[in-house]
């Protein structure tokens, strides 16, 4: 077994639920939550959406709410003004072009306002069960610490992981690395005493 495969195996064994921690009730609600999550913690997004999604669950609900009211409801989230604009704009496009459904291709998703490559990959992975690899700050950090990539950009790290991660683990690798980074291999104070990868890790805190 290769070193990379052993890293994947240990993470897969130790993390029981390698899935998003964002709360949502539909494909559309998940897309909104992921757009809101840019440069914001999932905990904070869940606080906002727990109230927002009680009443505003669909494309029409959000469009009827309108930009001004949506902006007010998400104001505790970073970049809330831009995110509100993006959500209204992408909702209009979903209604006009996609029968209010979330499209399932990266190119189509990336054409939506507020949806970059990472967001598109998260949506495709979670909603459509595709083995796309989304590189957020956790994945970027952990992949480099573990020597899975030496890339200096999210795209380069994504390409390295796409090339090197065994097929069996590709569907889950992003969530595995995110959760490992969120709870164990933190940016400032990694909890090496609780890590299952210490003997395979190239990072010295």
N, C-alpha and C positions, 0 to 999 in steps of 0.2 A: 504494500500500500504506500502510495506517495505521501510526502509530507502534507501537501495541499489537501489530499483526500482525508488524511487523518485529522487535520484541523476541522474540516467540514463534518466529519463523523462525530467528533467530540462535541461540537456545537449543536449538532442535530440531536444528539443523545441527551445533552444537558438542558436544552431549552425545549420545554414540552409543547409550547404553543407558539411556533414561529409565525406570528401573524400581526397585522396592524393593531395598534392600540387606539386608533381613532374609532369613535362610536358613530354608527350610521344605520339607516334603515332601508336604504335603496341605493341603486347605482348613482342616481343624481345626487343624493345626499352625500355619498362618499366623495364624488368629484368636488363638490363644494367644500367638504372638510379638508381635502388634500390641498386645494387652492389656499384655504385659510392657514394651512400648516406651514407654509413657507416662512422660514426664519422665526418660527413660533413653536413652542412645545406642544405636543399632543395633549398634555394635561390642560393647557390653557384653551386650546381649540375645543376640547370636549366640554369645558365649562360653558363656552359660548354656544355651542351647537345644542347642548342639552336644553337650553331655553329656546333657541331659534327653531329647532326642528319639532318642537311641541306643536307649533301652529303652521310653520312654513316648510312643507315637505316636498313640494313639486316645483317644476319650472314655473307654472302659472302662479303658484303661491308667492314665489320670490319676485316675479315680475309685477304682480299686483301690489306687493309690499313697496316696491320702488327703491330707487337709489338712496334717497335721503334717509328713509327709515331703516334700510338695511345697514347703511353706514353707522347709524346710531347703535344698532343692535350688536355690531361687531367691533365697536370702538376700543375695547380692551385688548384687542389683538394688534400686534405690530403691523405697520403698513396697511391699516384698515381701510383707508380711503381708496387706495389703488385696488385693493382686493375686492371691495364692494363694487367698484366700477367693472372690474373683470368678471365678477359673478353675474352682474346684470347683463353685460354684453354677451358672455358665453351662453347664458340662458336664452337670450333672444335667438342666437344662432341655433341652439339645440331645438328650439321650437320651430324655427323656420325651415331648417334643413334636415333635421333628424327625427322628426315626430316626437320631440322632447326626450329622446333616448340618448344615452351616452355612446358615442361611436367606439369601435374596438380596434382601431389601427393607430399606430404611433403618429403617423403623418397627419391624420385627421385630428387627433387630439392636440397635437402641437400647434395646429392652426387656430385653436381656440384661445381667446384672450386669457392671459394669466397661467397658461399651461405650457411649461417647458418640458424638456426631455425627461427630467427626473419625475415630474408629476405624471407624465404620460406613461412612463414605465411602471410607476406605482399602480396606476389605474388598470393597466393591462394585466399586471401580475395578480392583483387582488380580485378584480371583477371578472376577468376573462381567463384566469388560470394559465397565463402565458409565462414562460420562464425568463421574463425580462428582468434586468438587474438595475435597480435604481440606486444611484450613488448620492446619498446625503452626507452631512458632515460626519456622522458616525461611521458609515461605510468607508468613506474616504480615509478617515483616521485609522480605523482598525485594519483595513486592507494594507496600508503602508506599514503599520506597526508589526503586522504578522509577516511582512515580506511577500504578500500575495500580489502586490503591485508596487512599483516605484514611480508611478505616474504622478505628474504635478497638476493635473486637471481632472475633474470628475469624469470627463469623457474617456481619458486615457485609462483611468482606474476601471471604468466600466468595461472597456475593451479588453483589458488584461484579465479581469474576472470572467468575462464571457469566454475567453480563450482557455483559461486554466482550470476553472471550476468544473468538476465532474458533472455530467449531465443529470445524474440523480439528485444533486443538491441545488441546481440552478434555480429552480422555482422558489426555494426557500432562503437562498443565501443572503439576499438583501435584508430580510427580516431577522435572520440569525445574527448578522453583523450589527444591525441597528440595536437589537435588544442586548447583545453582549456589550456594545459600546455605551448604552444607556445605563446599565446597571452594574457592570463589572469594570470594563476597560474605559473608564471615564477620561475625559480630556485632561483634567488637571490632577486628579488623584485616583489613578487606576487601583482597583482593589485586587492586587496580584495574589493575595492569600486565598481568594475565593475563585481564582481563575483555573479552568481546566486545561489551559494551553501554555502554562508557564515554561515547560520544557521545550516547547516548540516556538516560543516567542523571541523575536529579534529586538524587541524594544526594551530599553533600560530606563526606568523612571528616574 
